[in-house]
Amino acid sequence: MTKRPFGKTSLFVSILGFGAAPVAYLQPDRERSVKVIESLLDAGVDFIDTAASYPGSEQFLGDHFSHRRDEFILVSKCGQTIPESDAPAWSEPTITATVDRALRNLQTDHVDVMLLHSCSLDILQKGEALGALMKARDAGKIRFIGFSGDNEPAAFCAAVPDVAVIELSINIADQSNIDNVLPIARKNNVGIIAKRPIANAAWKEVSQQPGMYKHYSKTYTERLRQMGVPPSSVGFNGAGGDAALWPEMALRFTLSIPGVHTAIIGTTSPENAAANVRYANAGPLPEDVTRKLRGAFHKADPERKWMGQT
């Protein structure tokens, strides 16, 4: 699988990564999830993303994949309160305790990237949260610090010299970060993780979405309706027609955006995992298709009110 330089981290990352939220929220069969992640690692995916707030996710990864730790870049997130500490959210004690807990749960001596998990701009500006991660980095517990979130907070972090990585929403139905955050990130050589790269399959009916995805799918479904961009309408044609081509077009769109280094998929389906590997390996979309999808987004949102979905 193609790898890209991950901004100023000096790491190289596979263009497709695995997001471990579904392991926690969708309560899948554990053995099946193990097989999905093993298949992705075997296919060259070397990037796994989790978070302290995904119940049991860190422990699951530690229990089943610590023996393959040297095969992937490991990302987690912190900042929100945890049961092991009564300190307030975003405080140095909470972040320190969460980092230490992550090392125990993941059965590792370091996390490659630790992200502040969707805090507000005023929290970032106070400096305590970012400062706590800097101390963890300097202690060797994490290699690089970053932020997971969107819009103004992400733009702020993209200009902070110590922030090496940002995770944000980028997909066909969520393009404002492309205009408002990525230019700053590219200027400062920040590594970019695209979350929700297939827009939570929002071309489907909302009723077909699993519980954790319904909130985002409702917004994305309405946006796609207004954009009116089934694959054939933008010149993306192939076997199976529009229904079969939506997920490929969506993932390849995200990976076509300059400045995106990896896109994380969250799935517990072996078939979907294998399909996403094929889509990623197919390369960027044709430039004219990407251009039409960008134009449709801006045309449907002329007042620029469609912000990134945190």
Number of C-alpha atoms within 10 A of each C-alpha: 16 13 16 16 16 23 21 14 18 9 13 18 24 22 27 30 27 23 21 26 22 21 24 17 15 14 12 14 10 13 9 13 21 16 14 21 24 15 16 21 18 11 13 19 26 23 23 21 25 26 24 22 19 17 16 18 23 26 20 19 22 20 13 17 18 16 11 11 15 11 15 18 19 21 20 28 25 29 29 19 19 18 7 10 13 10 16 14 18 23 19 20 17 23 29 20 17 25 25 15 17 26 18 15 19 23 20 16 13 21 22 19 23 29 25 24 21 19 21 13 15 9 15 19 13 10 13 15 23 27 17 21 28 19 14 21 19 12 11 14 22 23 18 23 26 29 27 26 24 26 20 16 20 27 20 18 27 28 18 14 10 16 25 26 26 26 25 29 26 28 27 26 31 24 21 23 21 22 10 17 22 24 16 17 27 17 11 17 22 28 28 24 26 26 26 26 28 27 25 26 20 26 20 13 12 21 10 12 17 14 11 12 18 18 14 18 24 16 17 23 21 14 20 20 14 15 20 14 19 20 22 14 13 16 14 19 15 11 8 8 13 17 12 13 17 20 23 19 23 25 27 25 25 30 24 17 18 11 22 25 25 29 29 24 25 19 21 22 15 16 10 15 18 14 14 21 19 14 18 21 14 12 15 17 20 13 11 12 18 23 13 15 25 17 13 19 23 16 13 16 15 9 8 11 8 17 15 20 20 14
